[in-house]
Amino acid sequence: MEKYNISALSNGIQLVSEYIPYVKSFSIGFWFNVGARDENERNNGISHFIEHMVFKGTRKRTAKQLSDAIESYGGYLNAFTGKEHTCYYGRGLSENLRRTFDVISDMIQNPLFRDYHIKKEAGVVIDELNDINDNPEELIFDKFEEILFSGSPLSLPIIGRENNILNFNSPSLHKYHKEKYLGSNLLIVASGDVKHENLLKTAENYLYNEFTSAAPRKLKKANPVSGIHLINKEIQQVHSIIGRETFGYKSDNRLKIKVLSTLLGEGSSSRLFQSVREKLGITYQINSFLNSFYDVSAFGVYFSTNEKHLEKVTSIILKEFKRLRETKVGEKELNRVKEYLKGSIILSLENTTNRMIRISNSLLYFNRILSAEEVLKKIDAVTAEDILNLAGELLVEKELVSVTLKPAEPKKNKAA
């Protein structure tokens, strides 16, 4: 049985711990309810840029001292930005929890945002942006969500635009940090060999800023543009996604969609992996996905192949969609998919960082901690009838969005 403790600090910050007696380490995450979804075209990329910049030094520590304070004791420090959240997290031996808390709380409360650091880091982030543009497997997902969530901030790329990155400065970062890094926007979760009373005392010692409350996020509905979208790129293979928007975390149907997605293309036993890769050998990569947000998800099938096989692979995917719309899945296949999903969840619980992330997502999206047992029971409750009904609603060909990165036409040499 999981053992959770939850406390609310006077400044609005929620503090959560999960005690695991058989480990000698911890994972802790500081989760801010801010990401690309809170941006606009003019400041797109600022959440991700701030995530980089808080590692560049504080009023108490240089960048080197921040990393040394953790790594010199065998720990690990990192961060990531999503479309709805930014997380700063650390791992370490249990006796170093206080030290890690001190370092992360210093980073989030006292960033310097000096202009010469900003200018240097802009070059690093633009390198990261160029890496994405050079990697079609990653770029295709940005392009798909840009089209799928057209008209909503969810369409904006997390990393931002080059022009924005080059124009960020100390005043703009301090202003955004002050507006978004607020008490009611912060959730702190620790999992492992963590005593809650010690964590609470540590938080009271190190979270000394006067955090205020944040305004609730405004959710803007997207206007997806269905149909086929082709993008020419200097690449060798075709990379394509066929999909649509569907239910988000707040819907009871999301877990049913996850079962449908797993059946379709997650794992080497899935229908599409078997029919396209194993049977025909015309693609190396083919998988389904479900990228979820509070009120909506991006669902689809991604594959890469030789350009001459594009039409063939697409037709097989659409044929499988049709089969799911018209034919109820057998109990044996459905049970296999459920066991695969449940096994993935249980195996992930062997890792304290995964546990910390699971608890955080549960609180951020459901305002309560869903136990693993509750999630497993919900997976077991999905029926073949549920899959048939959802497929009939979602896998309608005329409502799908298709985005394809294809090799650019070779340039013709002009005669001398």
Buried (B, 14 or more C-beta within 10 A) or exposed (E): EBEBBBBEBEBBBBBBBBBBEEBEBBBBBBBBBBBBBBBEEEBBBBBBBBBBBBBBBBEEBEBEBBBEBBEEEEBEBEBBBBBBBBBBBBBBBBEBBBBBBBBBBBBBBBBBBBEEBBEEBBEEBBEBBEEBBEEBEEBBBBBBBBBBBBEBBBBBBBBBBBEBBEEBEBEBBBEBBEBBBBBBBBBBBBBBBBBBEBBBEBBEEBBEBEBEEBEEBEBEEBEBEBEEBEBEBEBEBBBBBBBBBBBBBEBEBBBBBBBBBBBBBBBEBBBBBBBBBEEEEBBEBBBBBBBBBBBBBBBBBBBBBBEEBBEBBBEBBBEBBBEBBEEBBEEEBBEBBBEBBBEEBEEBBEBBBBBBBBBBBBBBBEEEBBEBEEBBEBBEEBBBEBBBBBBEEBBBEEEBBBBBBBBEEEEEEEEE
